[in-house]
Amino acid sequence: MWSSGAIFVKLGLASASVWSFLAVRAAGALLLLLVIICIFFRSVFSEIRDLTKKDLSSLLITGLLLQGAYQSCFFLAIYYDLSPGVLALVLGLQPMLTPIVGRERISMSKYVFLLIGLSGLAVAIVGSKDTTNITVWGIVFGLLSVLAITIGSVQQKQSNQPPLISALLQYCAASALFITIVSLVGWSAKVDINFVLASSWMIVVVSVGAVLLLLFMLQKDAASNVSVLFYFVPILTMLFDYLVFGTQLSWVIVIGTTIVLSSIYLYRLPDAKPHLLSVESKGE
């Protein structure tokens, strides 16, 4: 679900500016969540009223990081001509940074598996020949993007709020941010079939579906265990690109993908724990 976003963003930006598209996505996701909550989960509103000011401000800041800063910097990196492949490599730093930022204690072997996964991702991206454009501002916004999603994910994990409450408040913050930006820079979008299709997919499947799943996983598992799954995103995006646009897949991509899958599997295995072998004494 998350990986499909890159394909529909590419489709939507052919008809709209970055800020207009982001504003429609955030506002649309907010409205859809409100409808879902009003019909099925009305108790969420009373739970929000019971939040402390500290919890409320924390969730709004998390929203600005995950749905505001991350999305903005991601699009701006592409806008400043950083190739998607290089951006995917930069975002591949997230699993390495998450346990450090979140102060999670993980074994040295897990860091090795993360490095192996990053190298596999590099092999796959080089195989896709999508590393041609590297710009200073593109790298800057790419690094800001990975910092935003890393810090936002760790903060979301620490808040431990239910996914629906978190998502609703996050999109309140993101909608306010992007609508303010659009009011300053102006609206620029052609409402055609591409824009409607891309916006609908990004709102329903990615902004609500995938984000709720992400928040649910962060509630149930360690942030580092969730972040390592993001190695899948560029790999699956290449597959979608092949299925939708006919972009060819090479054996180098297959090899890189195999390395990534193996590293994720090994990373998520529980650490081996030493145990004492007890020797029963024989009775007389």
N, C-alpha and C positions, 0 to 999 in steps of 0.2 A: 504493500500500500504506500509506504513512504517512498520507495524507489520510483514508483510511477509518477510522482510529482514532477520530476525533472522533464518528463516528456510533455506533460500538460502545461507546465510553465512556459516551455519553448513555444507551444501552440498559442497560449494566451498572450504572450508578449509580442506576437506578430500583430495584435490588434489593440494593444493598450500599453501605456507607459508603466514603468516599474511601480510607481507609487499608487497609481489608480488601480492596478491589478492587486496590489497588496491590501489596499483599502477595501476593495470588494470582497476579497478573500476573508479578511478579519471580520468585517461587519456581517457577512453572510454566515460565517461560522457562529458568531454570537447570536444571531437571530435563530438559527437552527437549534442551537443548544437551549435557548429560551423556550422554544416550542416543545422540545423533548422533555424539558424539566416541568413545564406547565402541565403537560398531559400525563406524564408517568412518575415524576419525582418531585412533587410539590414541597416535600419536606426539606429539600435542598435550600429553599429560601429562608426557612427558619434557622437552619444550620449556619447559613451565612450571617444572619443577624446575630448569632451567638459568638461569632469569631471575635477574638480580641483585636485591638488596633495593631498589635505587633504581628499577629498572624495575617491580618488583612493586608497590611503594607508589604509583608514578605511575599504573599502570593501575587500582588500587583507588580512588584519588582521582578519576580520570576517571570511573569508574563511579558514584561518589557524586554527581558533578556532572551527568552525562548522564542516568543512570537514577534517581537519587535526588532531587537538588535541583530539576532541571528539571521532572520529573513532579510533584513535590509542589507547587511554586510555581504550576505551570500549573493544577492542580486547585483550589488554594486561591484563586487569582484568580477562578475561576468561582464558587467557594463564597461569596466576598465580593461577589457580584452584579455583577462586571464582565462586560459582554456579550461573547460570543465574537468579535464583529466588532472591538470595541476591542482585545481581547486579540490578535487576529490582526495588527492594526496595530502594536501594541507589539512583537510577535515579528518583524514586518517590519523592525525595526531590526537584526536579526542580520546580514544581508549587509553592512550599513554598518559594523558594529562588528568583524566578523571580520578584515578586512585590517589594521585598526588594532591589535587585540589581538595578532594573529599577526605583526605587523610585516612584512607583505607589501608590497612595492612595486608599486602598481598606478597606472596613468595617471589623470590628472584626468578624461579622457573616460569611464573606467569608473565613477568616482564619479558622474558625471552620469547614466550609464545606471542606476545603482543608485537614484538619486533619482527618475528617471522610473518605474522599476519600483515604488517605494514609493508614488508618486502614483497609478499605475494600480491598485495594491492598494487605496488609499484610495477611489478612484472606485467600484470594484467593491463594496466593503463598504458604502459609503454607499448604493449602489443596492440592496443587500439589506436596507436599513433595520434593520441590526443594530448600531446605535451609540447605543442609548437609555440604557443604564445605565453610569455611570462613578462608581466609588467610590474613595476614597483608598487603602484597603487592597487593593482589586483592582488598582489601578495599581502599588502597591508590589510585590505578589507577581508581577505581570506583568513588571516590570522585573527582578526577581530571577530570574525564569524565563529571560528572554532572555540575561541575563549568564551564567547557569549553562550553557546550551547553547552559547553562544559560546566561553567559556573552555574548556569540556569538549571541544568540537570541535577547537580549536587544540591543546590538550594531546594529544588523540588523534593528530592529524596529526604532532606532534613525536615521539611515542613510536614510530610506524611499526611497530607490532607486527601480526602476522597477525590478521585479523578474528575467527577462532574463539577465539584466546587472549584477545583483548581483550574480546569479548562474555562469555566464561565468567567472567572475573575481575570484570567490571563487574556482572554479575548476582549474583555472590557478595556483593559489597558492598551492592548494592541490596536483596537478600533479607534480609541481616542487619539493615539499617536498618529496613525496613518491618515485619518480623516483631517487632522490638524495640518499635516504635511500637504495633503492634496488641496486644502483650502488656501495654502500659501503658494504652491507651485502651479496650481491649476489642474483641472480634470482633463485627461487625454485618453479616450478609449472609443473604439468603434464597436458598437454592440452588434456583432455579426454572429454567425453560427459557431465559429471558432472560439470567440470570446465567451459565449454562453456555455459551450461544452467544457472549455478549460476551467472556467470559474466554478461551474457546478461540480466537476470532479474534484477540484482542489478544496472546495468547501465541504462536501459530503464525505469523500473517501479519505482525503489527507488531513484536512484541518480538524475534522471531528473524529472520524474513524481511527486514523493512525495516531493522532495525538492522544486520544483517550486510551488507546492501547499502550502507548509509551508511558503515560502517567500511571496506568495500572501496574505496569511492569516495575516502574520505579518504586511504587508502594510496596510491592511484594519481594523485590530482589535488590541486591546491592547495586549501586550506581555503576560500578565498574563492570559487573556482569551484563548490564543492559547496554552500556556504551560499546562493548566489544562487538555487539551485533551490528553496529553501524558500518563495520567493514563490508557487510553484505550490500549496502546501499548502492555504491557505484557499480558493483558486479551485476546486480539485478537491473540497474539502469541500462547497462550495455545490452543485456538480454532483451529488455523492452525496446531499446533502440533498434535491435536486429528484427524483432517481430513487427514493429510499427513502421520503421523507415527503411528496413532492408539493409542496414549497416552490417558488413560482414564480420564474422567472428573468426579470429585466427587461433592456431594451436597455442600461441604464446598466451592468449587470454585464458584458454582452458587450463594451462599449467598454472598461471597465477591464481585462477579461481580455486583450483585444487589445493594450493598452498594456503589460501585464505580459509577455506572450509576446514582444513585439517587443524589450523592454528586455533580457530574458534572452538572446535570440538575439544581440543586438548586443554585450552584455557578454562573451559567451563567444567572440566572434570574436577572433583574434589581433591584437595591436596592429600597426598598419602601421609598418614599419621603413624608414627612409630608406636608399637604396642609391645608390652612385656609378655614374654612366653612363660607362663606359669608351669612349674613342674610339680606334679602331685607326688607326694611321698607315698611309698608303698607301705601298707600296713604290715605289722609283724604277723 
